[in-house]
Amino acid sequence: MDPTNDPNFVPPSANKNYVPPAGNKVPKSKPIQPYVLEDYCELIDAPQPHPSKSLPISPSSGSAGLDNHCAGSQNKIVHHKIPKPRTDLNSSSDDESDPKQENRDSKPNDEDKLHLNQHNSKHEKQPVGNIPRIHSFQIADLEEVPHGVQRQSKNLETYKFPTHRLVSTLKESGKYPLVIVACGSFSPITYLHLRMFEMAIDAIRENTKFEVVGGYYSPVSDNYKKQGLASAAHRVRMCELACERTSSWLMVDAWESLQPQYTRTALVLDHFNEEINIKRGGVITSSGVRKPCKIMLLAGGDLIESMGEPNVWADQDLHHILGGYGCLIVERTGSDVRSFLLSHDIMYEHRKNILVITQLIYNDISSTKVRLFIRRGMSVQYLLPNSVIRYIQEHKLYVNDTEPVKQVMGDKAD
């Protein structure tokens, strides 16, 4: 996040009380982008090794795996069927049904009719008040996962680092574990904030040898002085609703939001390294060996451009974030991140630890514009998860707030 929004911001060149990040505790990890021949000062046009020598094909991969699959398919017919919704009539074991059951005639026999009559009579005897009903205000949430929300603590005394979705064992032995962290205000969290993680995981799977084992939102504290932001408790809660209702792997960490003062991004990443690698020892590989997780910052192009503004980010912090951890940058419309990386000395030095993610379908939703729509009484449907929209309505957030026109119309809207 932009350090200038710290109410006690002091330019790095004049800051005598600067607290350096914990550089000696960051585990050594491979860069996010593999080195090429040029990086090793070798001939760029040197012949590549033959695939049969450098990339041995295992029986379970490549064309061999395809042949085995085809051979097996000749001997065994695989029945595919659309999973049925869970009701009182089918148990959780119905997904793996007996093939003999599928071959039965669809017409129910006498035993089935008897069971169905007993089931209906059982429910007819129940009082009407116990029958679950769907109200009109609940219909919009049917597309979201209807399970409970993992709540973060509202004070540091009872705070616990969330690990309920953190993968403990790597699925692929040849991969390196990676945790993605997004710092921001998230006031409110939008579908773009959610899409950034999905774009990042696609790029990582396609271009790297890392396996994502966790993703975290880290909302800033109330000491981040930007006009129009809701309180930290509300912002954390909205992030929780968005993650738990729309995602199967994203989490929210409230540690930064509970701090009594603004926390620099470098120190926030140190916190995740402390919790995941130092306290928990990273993750376990398929062979039983523990590996430290590489932790990377997920950011938009506007945040990266702020790193080039003089006397805003301390050089030591930039080396720590970009060199020690790494950064995933999602390009925004009109931004030229690659040209910026080329012109910035520190970023160019750590370019192998930076992965630029191009939006194949551009999404320019911003929290600033969402807040403006809410103040004007306009619809924000399909810009935010339904659960977040309902939370905003219930707590009457952003309705009576005001923001400077420059902030609303600026290119760096959050």
DABEL-V764400 format. One record per pair of residues at least 12 apart in sequence whose C-alpha atoms are under 10 Angstrom apart, sorted by the first residue. I is the first residue (numbers start at 0). J is the second residue. D is the distance in Angstrom with one decimal. If there is no record, write none. Layout:
BEGIN
<<I	J	D> <I	J	D>>
END
This chain:
BEGIN
<<0	181	9.7> <0	182	6.6> <0	183	5.9> <0	184	8.1> <0	218	9.8> <0	219	8.1> <0	223	8.9> <0	261	9.9> <0	262	9.3> <0	263	7.7> <0	264	6.6> <0	298	9.1> <0	302	6.8> <0	303	9.5> <0	305	8.9> <0	306	9.7> <0	312	10.0> <1	183	9.2> <1	223	9.0> <1	263	9.0> <1	264	9.0> <1	301	9.8> <1	302	7.0> <1	303	9.6> <1	305	6.9> <1	306	8.3> <1	311	7.8> <1	312	8.2> <2	223	8.7> <2	261	8.5> <2	262	8.9> <2	263	7.1> <2	264	8.6> <2	305	9.2> <2	306	9.6> <2	310	9.9> <2	311	6.4> <2	312	6.8> <2	313	9.5> <3	223	9.1> <3	224	8.9> <3	225	9.9> <3	305	9.9> <3	310	9.6> <3	311	6.6> <3	312	8.9> <4	222	8.4> <4	223	5.6> <4	224	5.2> <4	225	6.4> <4	226	9.9> <4	261	8.7> <5	222	6.7> <5	223	5.5> <5	224	6.2> <5	225	9.0> <5	260	8.3> <5	261	5.9> <5	262	8.6> <5	263	9.1> <6	222	7.0> <6	223	7.2> <6	224	6.3> <6	225	9.6> <6	260	9.0> <6	261	8.1> <7	222	9.3> <7	223	10.0> <7	224	9.9> <7	260	8.9> <7	261	8.4> <8	261	9.2> <8	311	8.9> <9	310	8.9> <9	311	8.6> <10	309	9.0> <10	310	5.3> <10	311	6.1> <10	312	8.1> <10	313	8.2> <11	309	9.4> <11	310	5.8> <11	311	6.8> <11	312	6.9> <11	313	5.3> <11	314	8.3> <11	315	9.6> <12	309	9.8> <12	310	6.6> <12	311	9.2> <12	312	9.8> <12	313	8.0> <12	314	9.8> <13	310	9.0> <14	313	9.6> <17	313	9.1> <18	263	9.8> <18	266	9.3> <18	316	9.9> <19	265	8.9> <19	266	8.6> <19	313	9.6> <19	315	7.4> <19	316	7.5> <19	319	9.3> <20	263	9.2> <20	264	9.7> <20	265	6.3> <20	266	5.9> <20	267	9.5> <20	268	9.2> <20	269	7.2> <20	315	8.1> <20	316	7.0> <20	319	7.2> <20	320	9.3> <21	265	8.7> <21	266	7.7> <21	268	9.7> <21	269	6.6> <21	270	9.6> <21	272	9.7> <21	273	9.7> <21	319	8.5> <21	323	10.0> <22	265	9.6> <22	269	8.5> <22	315	9.6> <22	316	9.6> <22	318	9.5> <22	319	6.6> <22	320	9.6> <22	322	10.0> <22	323	7.3> <22	324	9.9> <23	323	9.5> <24	269	8.2> <24	272	8.0> <24	273	8.1> <24	276	9.3> <24	277	8.2> <24	323	9.6> <25	268	9.5> <25	269	7.6> <25	272	6.9> <25	273	8.8> <25	276	8.7> <25	277	9.3> <25	291	9.4> <25	292	9.9> <25	293	8.9> <25	294	9.2> <25	319	9.0> <25	323	6.4> <25	324	7.6> <26	272	8.4> <26	276	8.0> <26	277	9.3> <26	290	9.7> <26	291	6.7> <26	292	8.0> <26	293	7.6> <26	294	9.5> <26	323	8.1> <26	324	8.8> <27	291	8.6> <27	292	9.6> <27	293	8.3> <27	323	7.7> <27	324	9.0> <28	175	8.7> <28	176	9.8> <28	177	9.9> <28	290	9.9> <28	291	8.2> <28	292	8.2> <28	293	6.3> <28	294	9.4> <28	323	8.4> <28	324	8.4> <28	325	9.9> <28	352	9.9> <29	175	8.5> <29	208	9.5> <29	209	9.4> <29	293	8.2> <29	324	10.0> <29	351	9.4> <29	352	8.3> <30	207	9.3> <30	208	9.9> <30	209	9.9> <30	293	9.2> <30	322	8.8> <30	323	9.5> <30	324	9.0> <30	325	7.7> <30	349	8.9> <30	350	9.1> <30	351	5.7> <30	352	4.8> <30	353	8.1> <30	354	9.6> <31	175	10.0> <31	177	9.6> <31	203	8.3> <31	206	8.7> <31	207	6.4> <31	208	8.0> <31	209	7.7> <31	293	9.1> <31	295	9.2> <31	324	9.6> <31	325	7.4> <31	326	8.7> <31	327	9.1> <31	350	9.4> <31	351	6.4> <31	352	5.1> <31	353	6.7> <31	354	6.8> <32	203	9.5> <32	206	7.5> <32	207	6.3> <32	208	8.7> <32	209	9.9> <32	350	8.5> <32	351	5.2> <32	352	6.3> <32	353	7.4> <32	354	7.0> <33	206	8.9> <33	207	7.3> <33	208	8.5> <33	351	7.3> <33	352	9.2> <34	351	7.5> <38	351	9.8> <77	98	9.7> <78	98	7.9> <78	101	9.1> <80	94	8.9> <80	101	9.9> <81	94	9.0> <82	94	6.3> <82	95	9.5> <87	118	9.3> <88	115	8.9> <88	118	8.6> <136	389	9.3> <137	385	9.7> <137	386	9.8> <137	389	10.0> <138	385	10.0> <139	384	9.7> <139	385	6.5> <139	386	8.7> <139	389	9.8> <140	244	8.8> <140	384	8.7> <140	385	6.1> <140	386	6.9> <140	389	9.7> <141	385	9.5> <142	244	9.1> <142	245	8.6> <142	384	9.9> <142	385	9.2> <143	241	9.4> <143	243	9.0> <143	244	5.3> <143	245	5.6> <143	246	8.9> <143	384	8.5> <143	385	8.3> <143	386	8.5> <144	243	7.6> <144	244	4.9> <144	245	6.3> <144	246	8.2> <144	247	9.1> <145	243	9.0> <145	244	6.7> <145	245	9.4> <146	243	7.7> <146	244	7.2> <147	240	9.1> <147	243	7.4> <147	244	8.2> <148	236	9.2> <148	239	6.6> <148	240	6.4> <148	241	9.3> <148	242	8.5> <148	243	5.5> <148	244	7.5> <149	161	8.6> <149	163	8.5> <149	236	9.5> <149	239	6.7> <149	240	8.5> <149	242	9.2> <149	243	7.0> <149	250	8.5> <149	251	8.7> <150	235	8.9> <150	236	7.5> <150	239	6.9> <150	240	9.1> <150	243	9.7> <150	251	8.8> <150	252	9.7> <150	253	9.5> <151	232	9.3> <151	235	7.8> <151	236	8.0> <151	239	8.1> <151	250	10.0> <151	251	7.6> <151	252	7.1> <151	253	6.2> <151	254	9.0> <152	232	9.2> <152	235	9.7> <152	252	9.3> <152	253	7.2> <152	254	8.8> <152	257	8.8> <153	231	9.2> <153	232	6.8> <153	235	9.3> <153	236	9.9> <153	253	7.9> <153	254	9.4> <153	256	9.0> <153	257	7.1> <154	232	9.8> <154	253	8.9> <154	254	8.8> <154	256	9.4> <154	257	6.2> <154	258	8.9> <155	253	9.0> <155	254	7.3> <155	255	9.9> <155	256	9.7> <155	257	6.3> <155	258	7.8> <155	259	9.8> <156	257	10.0> <158	252	9.4> <158	253	7.9> <158	254	7.3> <158	257	8.9> <159	252	8.7> <159	253	8.9> <159	254	8.5> <159	274	9.9> <160	251	9.2> <160	252	6.6> <160	253	8.2> <160	254	7.8> <160	270	9.9> <160	271	9.0> <160	274	7.2> <160	275	9.1> <161	215	9.1> <161	250	7.1> <161	251	7.3> <161	252	6.4> <161	253	9.0> <161	254	10.0> <161	274	9.6> <162	213	8.7> <162	215	10.0> <162	250	8.1> <162	251	9.7> <162	252	9.5> <162	274	9.7> <162	275	9.0> <163	213	9.9> <163	248	9.0> <163	249	9.8> <163	250	8.2> <164	212	8.5> <164	213	6.9> <164	214	8.6> <164	215	9.9> <164	247	7.7> <164	248	5.6> <164	249	7.2> <164	250	7.0> <165	178	8.8> <165	211	9.5> <165	212	5.9> <165	213	5.0> <165	214	7.9> <165	215	9.6> <165	248	7.5> <165	249	8.7> <165	250	8.5> <165	275	9.4> <165	282	9.2> <166	178	9.7> <166	211	8.5> <166	212	4.9> <166	213	6.5> <166	248	8.9> <166	281	9.9> <166	282	7.4> <166	283	9.2> <167	212	7.7> <167	213	9.6> <167	279	9.8> <167	281	8.0> <167	282	5.1> <167	283	6.1> <167	284	8.6> <167	289	9.7> <168	212	8.4> <168	281	9.4> <168	282	5.6> <168	283	4.6> <168	284	5.5> <168	285	6.7> <168	286	9.6> <168	287	8.6> <168	288	9.7> <168	289	8.9> <168	290	9.7> <169	210	7.5> <169	211	9.0> <169	212	7.6> <169	282	7.0> <169	283	6.3> <169	284	5.0> <169	285	6.1> <169	286	9.4> <169	287	9.7> <169	289	9.7> <169	290	9.3> <170	210	8.2> <170	212	9.5> <170	283	9.6> <170	284	7.5> <170	285	6.8> <171	208	9.9> <171	209	9.5> <171	210	7.8> <171	284	7.8> <171	285	7.1> <172	210	9.8> <172	283	9.7> <172	284	6.0> <172	285	5.7> <172	286	7.3> <172	287	9.9> <172	288	9.9> <173	208	7.6> <173	209	8.7> <173	210	9.3> <173	284	9.0> <173	285	9.4> <174	207	8.9> <174	208	5.3> <174	209	5.1> <174	210	5.8> <174	211	9.4> <174	284	9.0> <175	207	9.4> <175	208	6.4> <175	209	4.5> <175	210	5.8> <175	211	8.4> <175	212	9.5> <175	282	9.7> <175	284	9.0> <175	290	7.7> <175	291	8.6> <175	292	7.4> <175	293	7.8> <176	208	9.1> <176	209	5.8> <176	210	5.1> <176	211	6.0> <176	212	6.1> <176	213	9.0> <176	281	8.3> <176	282	7.3> <176	283	9.3> <176	284	9.0> <176	290	7.3> <176	291	7.2> <176	292	4.9> <176	293	6.2> <176	294	8.7> <177	203	9.4> <177	208	9.8> <177	209	6.1> <177	210	5.8> <177	211	4.7> <177	212	5.8> <177	213	7.2> <177	214	8.9> <177	281	9.8> <177	282	9.8> <177	291	8.8> <177	292	5.3> <177	293	4.7> <177	294	5.9> <177	295	7.4> <178	209	9.7> <178	210	8.6> <178	211	5.9> <178	212	5.8> <178	213	4.9> <178	214	5.8> <178	215	7.9> <178	271	9.0> <178	272	9.6> <178	275	9.1> <178	292	6.5> <178	293	6.2> <178	294	4.8> <178	295	6.4> <178	296	8.8> <178	297	10.0> <179	196	7.9> <179	199	8.6> <179	200	9.0> <179	211	7.5> <179	212	8.5> <179	213	6.4> <179	214	4.7> <179	215	6.3> <179	216	8.7> <179	249	9.4> <179	271	9.9> <179	292	10.0> <179	293	8.6> <179	294	6.0> <179	295	5.2> <179	296	6.1> <179	297	6.3> <179	325	9.9> <179	326	9.1> <179	327	8.5> <180	196	9.2> <180	213	8.6> <180	214	5.9> <180	215	4.8> <180	216	6.0> <180	217	7.1> <180	249	9.9> <180	250	9.7> <180	251	9.6> <180	252	9.6> <180	267	9.3> <180	268	7.8> <180	271	8.4> <180	294	7.2> <180	295	6.1> <180	296	5.0> <180	297	5.7> <180	298	8.8> <180	326	9.4> <180	327	9.5> <181	195	9.2> <181	196	8.6> <181	214	8.1> <181	215	6.3> <181	216	5.0> <181	217	6.0> <181	218	8.3> <181	251	9.7> <181	264	9.9> <181	268	9.8> <181	295	8.6> <181	296	5.9> <181	297	4.8> <181	298	6.4> <181	299	9.5> <181	327	9.5> <182	215	8.6> <182	216	6.2> <182	217	4.8> <182	218	5.9> <182	219	7.0> <182	255	9.0> <182	264	7.4> <182	267	8.4> <182	268	9.3> <182	296	7.6> <182	297	7.5> <182	298	7.6> <183	216	7.8> <183	217	6.6> <183	218	5.3> <183	219	5.9> <183	220	9.6> <183	223	9.8> <183	264	9.6> <183	297	9.9> <183	298	8.7> <183	302	9.7> <183	413	8.3> <184	216	9.7> <184	217	8.3> <184	218	5.2> <184	219	5.4> <184	220	8.1> <184	221	9.4> <184	223	8.2> <184	225	9.0> <184	228	7.5> <184	229	8.9> <184	230	9.9> <184	231	8.5> <184	234	7.6> <184	235	9.4> <184	256	9.4> <184	366	9.1> <184	413	7.8> <185	216	8.8> <185	217	8.9> <185	218	6.4> <185	219	8.3> <185	228	8.5> <185	229	9.2> <185	231	9.5> <185	233	10.0> <185	234	6.3> <185	235	8.3> <185	237	8.5> <185	238	7.5> <185	365	9.6> <185	366	7.0> <185	367	9.8> <185	413	7.9> <186	218	8.9> <186	219	10.0> <186	227	8.2> <186	228	5.7> <186	229	6.2> <186	230	8.8> <186	231	9.0> <186	233	8.6> <186	234	5.9> <186	235	9.2> <186	237	8.5> <186	238	9.1> <186	365	9.5> <186	366	6.0> <186	367	8.0> <186	369	9.0> <186	370	8.1> <186	396	9.7> <186	397	9.2> <186	413	8.4> <187	228	8.3> <187	229	8.0> <187	233	8.9> <187	234	6.4> <187	235	9.4> <187	236	10.0> <187	237	6.9> <187	238	8.0> <187	365	9.0> <187	366	5.7> <187	367	8.6> <187	369	7.8> <187	370	7.8> <187	383	8.2> <187	387	7.9> <187	388	9.1> <187	391	8.6> <187	396	9.4> <187	397	9.4> <187	413	9.6> <188	216	9.8> <188	218	9.8> <188	234	7.7> <188	235	9.3> <188	237	6.8> <188	238	6.1> <188	239	9.7> <188	240	9.7> <188	241	7.5> <188	242	9.8> <188	365	9.0> <188	366	6.9> <188	369	9.7> <188	382	9.5> <188	383	7.1> <188	384	8.5> <188	387	7.9> <188	413	9.9> <189	237	9.7> <189	238	9.1> <189	241	8.5> <189	364	7.1> <189	365	7.3> <189	366	6.7> <189	369	8.5> <189	379	10.0> <189	381	9.2> <189	382	6.2> <189	383	4.7> <189	384	7.2> <189	387	8.7> <189	388	9.9> <190	241	8.8> <190	245	9.9> <190	362	8.9> <190	363	9.9> <190	364	7.5> <190	365	9.3> <190	366	9.9> <190	381	8.1> <190	382	6.0> <190	383	5.5> <190	384	6.9> <191	361	9.6> <191	362	6.4> <191	363	7.3> <191	364	6.0> <191	365	7.6> <191	366	9.3> <191	382	8.3> <191	383	8.7> <192	216	9.2> <192	238	9.8> <192	241	9.9> <192	298	9.7> <192	299	9.6> <192	362	10.0> <192	364	8.8> <192	365	8.9> <192	366	9.4> <192	383	9.6> <192	413	10.0> <193	216	9.7> <193	238	9.6> <193	241	8.1> <193	242	8.1> <193	245	8.8> <193	246	8.5> <193	249	8.8> <193	383	9.6> <193	384	9.7> <194	358	9.9> <194	362	8.7> <195	297	7.9> <195	298	8.5> <195	299	8.6> <195	327	9.6> <195	328	9.2> <195	329	6.9> <195	330	9.9> <195	356	9.1> <195	358	9.0> <195	362	9.6> <196	214	7.5> <196	215	9.3> <196	216	9.9> <196	249	8.4> <196	297	7.8> <196	298	9.9> <196	327	9.7> <196	329	9.5> <197	246	9.9> <198	329	8.1> <198	356	7.2> <198	357	8.4> <198	358	7.5> <198	359	9.0> <199	211	9.6> <199	297	8.0> <199	327	7.1> <199	328	8.5> <199	329	7.8> <199	354	9.0> <199	355	9.2> <199	356	6.8> <199	357	9.5> <199	358	9.9> <200	214	9.6> <200	356	10.0> <201	356	9.3> <202	327	9.5> <202	354	8.4> <202	355	8.9> <202	356	6.7> <202	357	8.9> <203	327	9.4> <203	354	8.6> <203	356	9.4> <206	354	9.2> <207	354	9.6> <209	292	9.8> <209	293	8.8> <210	292	9.7> <210	293	9.9> <211	248	9.7> <211	292	9.3> <211	293	9.4> <211	294	9.9> <212	248	8.4> <212	249	9.9> <212	282	8.5> <212	292	8.4> <212	293	9.9> <213	248	6.5> <213	249	6.7> <213	250	7.8> <213	292	9.7> <213	294	9.6> <214	248	6.7> <214	249	4.9> <214	250	6.1> <214	251	8.4> <214	252	9.9> <214	294	9.7> <214	295	9.8> <214	297	9.6> <215	238	10.0> <215	242	9.4> <215	248	9.0> <215	249	5.9> <215	250	4.8> <215	251	5.3> <215	252	6.5> <215	253	9.9> <215	271	9.4> <215	296	9.9> <215	297	9.6> <216	235	8.8> <216	238	7.4> <216	239	9.1> <216	242	9.1> <216	249	7.8> <216	250	6.4> <216	251	4.8> <216	252	6.2> <216	253	8.4> <216	297	9.5> <217	235	8.3> <217	238	9.2> <217	250	9.1> <217	251	6.3> <217	252	5.3> <217	253	6.3> <217	254	7.5> <217	255	6.3> <217	256	7.4> <217	264	9.9> <217	267	8.3> <217	268	9.8> <217	271	10.0> <218	231	7.3> <218	232	9.5> <218	234	7.0> <218	235	6.4> <218	238	8.4> <218	251	8.2> <218	252	7.7> <218	253	6.8> <218	254	8.6> <218	255	6.6> <218	256	5.6> <218	257	9.4> <219	231	7.1> <219	234	8.9> <219	235	9.1> <219	253	8.5> <219	254	9.0> <219	255	5.7> <219	256	4.8> <219	257	8.4> <219	258	8.7> <219	260	9.8> <219	261	7.6> <219	262	7.9> <219	263	9.7> <219	264	9.7> <219	267	9.8> <220	232	8.9> <220	234	9.5> <220	235	9.7> <220	253	8.8> <220	254	8.9> <220	255	6.1> <220	256	3.7> <220	257	6.1> <220	258	6.3> <220	259	7.7> <220	260	7.3> <220	261	6.5> <220	262	8.1> <221	255	9.8> <221	256	6.9> <221	257	8.4> <221	258	8.6> <221	259	8.3> <221	260	8.1> <221	261	8.0> <222	256	8.8> <222	257	9.8> <222	258	8.5> <222	259	7.4> <222	260	5.6> <222	261	5.4> <222	262	8.9> <223	256	9.4> <223	260	8.3> <223	261	6.0> <223	262	8.9> <224	261	9.1> <225	402	9.1> <225	406	9.4> <226	400	8.5> <226	401	7.6> <226	402	5.9> <226	403	7.9> <226	406	8.7> <227	367	8.2> <227	370	7.8> <227	371	9.6> <227	396	9.8> <227	397	7.1> <227	399	9.6> <227	400	6.0> <227	401	6.4> <227	402	5.8> <227	403	9.1> <227	406	9.7> <227	407	9.9> <228	366	9.6> <228	367	9.2> <228	370	9.1> <228	396	9.4> <228	397	8.0> <228	400	8.8> <228	402	9.5> <229	391	10.0> <229	396	7.0> <229	397	7.3> <229	400	9.4> <230	256	9.4> <230	396	9.6> <231	253	8.7> <231	255	9.6> <231	256	5.9> <231	257	7.8> <232	253	8.7> <232	256	7.9> <232	257	8.7> <233	390	8.8> <233	391	8.9> <233	394	8.8> <233	396	8.9> <234	253	9.7> <234	256	9.0> <234	387	9.8> <235	251	7.2> <235	252	8.1> <235	253	6.6> <235	256	7.8> <236	251	8.9> <236	253	9.5> <236	387	8.8> <236	390	8.8> <237	251	9.8> <237	384	9.4> <237	386	8.0> <237	387	5.5> <237	388	8.9> <237	389	9.8> <237	390	7.2> <237	391	8.4> <238	250	8.3> <238	251	6.6> <238	252	9.5> <238	253	10.0> <238	384	10.0> <238	387	8.1> <239	251	6.0> <239	252	9.1> <239	253	9.9> <239	386	9.9> <239	387	9.2> <240	384	8.4> <240	385	9.3> <240	386	6.2> <240	387	6.4> <240	390	8.8> <241	383	8.4> <241	384	6.2> <241	385	8.5> <241	386	6.9> <241	387	6.5> <241	388	10.0> <242	384	9.5> <243	386	10.0> <244	384	8.3> <244	385	9.2> <244	386	7.6> <244	387	9.7> <245	384	7.7> <245	385	9.7> <245	386	9.4> <252	271	9.3> <254	267	8.6> <254	270	8.5> <254	271	9.6> <255	267	6.8> <255	270	8.9> <263	312	9.4> <263	316	8.5> <264	296	8.9> <264	312	9.9> <264	316	8.2> <264	317	9.5> <264	319	9.9> <264	320	7.9> <265	296	9.6> <265	315	9.3> <265	316	5.8> <265	317	7.9> <265	318	9.5> <265	319	6.7> <265	320	5.7> <265	321	9.5> <265	323	9.7> <265	324	9.2> <266	316	8.8> <266	319	9.5> <266	320	9.2> <267	296	9.9> <268	294	7.4> <268	295	8.0> <268	296	7.7> <268	319	9.4> <268	320	7.7> <268	323	9.8> <268	324	7.8> <269	294	9.3> <269	319	9.6> <269	320	9.4> <269	324	9.2> <271	292	10.0> <271	294	7.7> <271	295	10.0> <272	291	9.0> <272	292	8.1> <272	293	8.5> <272	294	7.0> <272	324	9.3> <275	291	8.1> <275	292	7.3> <275	293	9.8> <275	294	9.2> <276	289	9.8> <276	290	8.5> <276	291	5.5> <276	292	6.4> <276	293	9.0> <276	294	9.5> <277	291	8.6> <279	291	9.3> <280	292	8.7> <281	293	9.1> <293	323	9.2> <293	324	6.7> <293	325	8.3> <294	320	9.7> <294	323	8.9> <294	324	5.5> <294	325	7.2> <294	326	8.8> <295	320	8.2> <295	321	8.5> <295	323	9.1> <295	324	5.3> <295	325	4.8> <295	326	5.2> <295	327	6.8> <295	352	9.0> <295	353	9.0> <295	354	10.0> <296	320	7.7> <296	321	8.6> <296	324	7.4> <296	325	6.4> <296	326	4.7> <296	327	6.0> <296	328	8.3> <296	353	9.5> <297	325	9.0> <297	326	6.0> <297	327	4.7> <297	328	6.1> <297	329	7.7> <297	354	9.7> <298	326	7.3> <298	327	6.2> <298	328	5.1> <298	329	6.3> <298	330	9.0> <298	355	9.9> <299	327	8.3> <299	328	5.5> <299	329	4.8> <299	330	6.2> <299	331	6.9> <299	334	9.8> <299	336	9.6> <299	355	9.7> <299	356	9.5> <299	411	9.9> <299	413	9.3> <300	327	9.7> <300	328	6.0> <300	329	6.0> <300	330	5.1> <300	331	6.0> <300	332	9.2> <300	333	9.7> <300	334	6.7> <300	335	8.1> <300	336	6.3> <300	337	9.9> <300	339	9.6> <300	355	9.0> <300	356	9.7> <300	411	9.3> <301	328	9.4> <301	329	9.3> <301	330	8.5> <301	331	7.8> <301	334	7.9> <301	336	9.0> <301	410	8.2> <301	411	6.0> <301	412	8.6> <301	413	8.7> <302	328	8.9> <302	411	8.3> <302	413	9.4> <303	326	9.3> <303	327	10.0> <303	328	7.6> <303	329	9.7> <303	330	9.9> <303	336	8.0> <303	339	8.7> <303	340	9.0> <303	346	9.4> <304	334	9.1> <304	335	9.6> <304	336	7.9> <304	339	7.3> <304	340	9.1> <304	343	9.6> <304	411	9.7> <305	411	9.4> <306	343	9.0> <306	345	9.7> <306	346	9.2> <307	339	8.4> <307	340	9.4> <307	342	9.3> <307	343	6.8> <307	344	9.4> <307	345	9.3> <307	346	9.1> <314	345	7.9> <315	345	9.9> <317	345	7.3> <317	346	8.1> <317	349	9.7> <318	345	6.9> <318	346	8.4> <318	348	9.0> <318	349	7.9> <320	349	9.7> <320	352	9.8> <321	345	8.3> <321	346	7.1> <321	347	9.9> <321	348	9.1> <321	349	6.1> <321	350	8.3> <321	351	9.4> <321	352	6.5> <321	353	7.1> <322	345	9.0> <322	346	8.7> <322	348	8.4> <322	349	5.5> <322	350	8.7> <322	351	8.9> <322	352	6.5> <322	353	8.8> <323	349	9.2> <323	352	8.6> <324	352	7.7> <324	353	9.4> <325	349	8.1> <325	350	9.1> <325	351	8.7> <325	352	4.9> <325	353	5.7> <325	354	8.3> <326	346	10.0> <326	349	9.6> <326	350	9.4> <326	351	9.8> <326	352	6.6> <326	353	4.9> <326	354	6.5> <326	355	8.4> <327	352	8.6> <327	353	5.9> <327	354	5.0> <327	355	6.1> <327	356	7.0> <328	353	7.4> <328	354	6.2> <328	355	4.8> <328	356	5.8> <328	357	8.6> <329	354	8.7> <329	355	6.1> <329	356	4.7> <329	357	6.2> <329	358	7.1> <330	355	7.1> <330	356	6.1> <330	357	5.6> <330	358	6.5> <330	361	9.1> <331	356	9.6> <331	357	8.2> <331	358	7.5> <331	361	7.6> <331	362	7.9> <331	363	7.2> <332	357	9.8> <332	358	8.6> <332	361	7.0> <332	362	8.2> <332	363	7.2> <333	410	9.5> <334	410	9.9> <336	355	7.5> <336	356	9.6> <336	357	9.7> <337	350	9.8> <337	355	7.6> <340	353	9.3> <340	355	9.8> <363	412	9.9> <364	382	7.0> <364	383	9.3> <364	412	9.5> <364	413	8.9> <365	382	9.0> <365	407	9.8> <365	411	9.4> <365	412	6.3> <365	413	5.5> <366	382	9.4> <366	383	9.5> <366	407	9.7> <366	412	7.4> <366	413	5.5> <367	402	9.0> <367	406	8.0> <367	407	6.0> <367	408	8.8> <367	409	9.6> <367	411	9.4> <367	412	5.7> <367	413	5.8> <368	406	10.0> <368	407	6.7> <368	408	8.5> <368	412	7.8> <368	413	8.6> <369	382	7.8> <369	383	8.7> <369	397	9.4> <369	407	10.0> <369	413	10.0> <370	396	8.8> <370	397	6.0> <370	398	8.0> <370	400	8.6> <370	401	9.4> <370	402	9.3> <370	407	9.1> <371	397	8.2> <371	398	8.9> <371	400	9.2> <371	401	8.8> <371	402	8.6> <371	407	7.6> <372	397	9.5> <372	398	9.4> <373	388	10.0> <373	391	9.2> <373	392	9.5> <373	395	9.7> <373	396	8.6> <373	397	6.6> <373	398	6.1> <373	399	9.3> <373	400	9.8> <374	396	9.3> <374	397	6.4> <374	398	4.7> <374	399	6.7> <374	400	7.3> <374	401	8.4> <375	398	8.1> <375	399	9.9> <376	398	8.2>>
END
